[in-house]
Amino acid sequence: MAGTGPHSRAERRGAGELESEVLAALWATDDTMTPAEIQAEISGDLAYNTVHTILKRLYDKGLVLRDMDGRRGAYRPAKNAAELTAEAMHEALDRGPDSIAVLQQFVTGLSPREETALRELLGGHGP
């Protein structure tokens, strides 16, 4: 039956989603992880070669670091989740023609908790 083979779940996920899953697995530990360990952590039905390919893409993008241990490599994130997200936010601001307008739109969507945290980070004490 189509779509029920051992790789069908992986085929439904896009590369970006797989990259996110691999990064999440790496962020969840302080240790380096081998491709086999990552494969077991994110999905037993995901092919080892797929995990290895995703790790190579992440390595090429500078998002993971590879530690060689004999013949097998172990990986760790180059940045934590907050650093990576903040970097993406800066890149989004740099792409737009009016970064102030983008910031205004962004802050209108903040939750009260996020707004309070932002005000504290910026040195303000409330509305």
C-alpha positions as CSV (number, residue, x, y, z in Angstrom):
1,M,0.0,0.0,0.0
2,A,1.4,3.4,-0.9
3,G,2.5,5.7,1.9
4,T,2.8,2.9,4.5
5,G,6.4,1.9,4.0
6,P,9.2,2.5,6.5
7,H,10.0,5.9,5.1
8,S,6.4,7.3,4.5
9,R,6.4,9.5,7.6
10,A,9.8,11.0,6.7
11,E,8.5,11.7,3.2
12,R,5.6,13.7,4.6
13,R,7.9,16.0,6.6
14,G,9.7,18.7,4.8
15,A,13.5,19.3,5.2
16,G,12.8,22.4,7.4
17,E,10.7,20.3,9.7
18,L,13.3,17.6,9.9
19,E,16.0,20.1,10.6
20,S,13.9,21.5,13.4
21,E,13.4,18.1,14.9
22,V,17.1,17.3,14.7
23,L,18.0,20.6,16.4
24,A,15.4,20.1,19.1
25,A,16.9,16.7,19.9
26,L,20.4,18.3,20.1
27,W,19.1,21.2,22.3
28,A,17.5,18.7,24.7
29,T,20.9,17.4,25.9
30,D,24.2,18.8,26.9
31,D,26.0,15.9,25.2
32,T,27.0,15.4,21.6
33,M,24.8,13.0,19.7
34,T,25.6,10.6,16.9
35,P,23.3,10.3,13.9
36,A,22.1,6.9,15.2
37,E,21.2,8.5,18.6
38,I,19.4,11.4,16.9
39,Q,17.6,8.9,14.7
40,A,16.4,6.9,17.8
41,E,15.4,10.1,19.5
42,I,13.3,11.7,16.8
43,S,11.8,8.7,15.1
44,G,12.7,5.0,14.7
45,D,11.2,4.9,11.2
46,L,13.4,7.7,9.9
47,A,16.2,6.4,7.8
48,Y,19.8,6.8,9.1
49,N,20.9,8.3,5.8
50,T,18.1,10.9,6.1
51,V,19.3,11.9,9.5
52,H,22.9,12.0,8.3
53,T,21.9,14.2,5.3
54,I,20.0,16.6,7.6
55,L,23.0,16.8,9.9
56,K,25.2,17.6,6.9
57,R,22.9,20.4,5.8
58,L,22.8,21.8,9.3
59,Y,26.6,21.6,9.5
60,D,27.0,23.3,6.1
61,K,24.7,26.1,7.4
62,G,26.8,26.5,10.5
63,L,24.0,25.4,12.8
64,V,25.7,22.3,14.2
65,L,29.3,21.5,15.0
66,R,30.8,18.0,14.4
67,D,33.1,16.4,16.8
68,M,35.0,13.5,15.3
69,D,35.2,10.4,17.5
70,G,37.2,7.8,15.7
71,R,35.3,7.1,12.5
72,R,31.9,8.3,13.6
73,G,31.0,11.9,14.1
74,A,29.0,13.3,17.0
75,Y,27.1,16.6,16.7
76,R,26.1,19.4,18.9
77,P,24.3,22.7,18.2
78,A,26.4,25.7,17.3
79,K,23.8,28.0,19.0
80,N,21.1,27.5,21.5
81,A,17.4,27.9,20.5
82,A,17.1,31.5,21.8
83,E,20.3,32.6,19.9
84,L,19.1,31.0,16.7
85,T,15.6,32.5,17.0
86,A,17.0,36.0,17.8
87,E,19.2,35.7,14.7
88,A,16.2,34.8,12.5
89,M,14.3,37.8,13.9
90,H,17.2,40.1,13.1
91,E,17.4,38.7,9.6
92,A,13.7,39.3,9.2
93,L,14.0,42.9,10.3
94,D,16.9,43.4,7.9
95,R,14.9,42.1,4.9
96,G,12.0,44.5,5.2
97,P,11.9,48.0,3.9
98,D,10.7,49.5,7.2
99,S,12.0,47.7,10.3
100,I,10.2,50.1,12.6
101,A,6.8,49.2,11.1
102,V,7.7,45.5,11.4
103,L,8.6,46.0,15.1
104,Q,5.3,47.8,15.6
105,Q,3.3,44.9,14.1
106,F,5.4,42.4,16.1
107,V,4.8,44.0,19.5
108,T,1.0,44.4,18.9
109,G,0.9,40.6,18.9
110,L,2.8,40.0,22.1
111,S,1.0,38.4,25.1
112,P,0.9,40.5,28.3
113,R,3.6,38.3,29.7
114,E,5.9,38.8,26.7
115,E,5.1,42.6,26.7
116,T,6.1,42.8,30.4
117,A,9.3,40.9,29.7
118,L,10.2,43.2,26.7
119,R,9.5,46.3,28.8
120,E,11.8,45.0,31.5
121,L,14.5,44.1,29.0
122,L,14.3,47.6,27.6
123,G,14.4,49.2,31.0
124,G,10.8,50.4,31.2
125,H,8.5,49.8,34.1
126,G,5.1,49.4,32.5
127,P,2.6,51.3,30.4
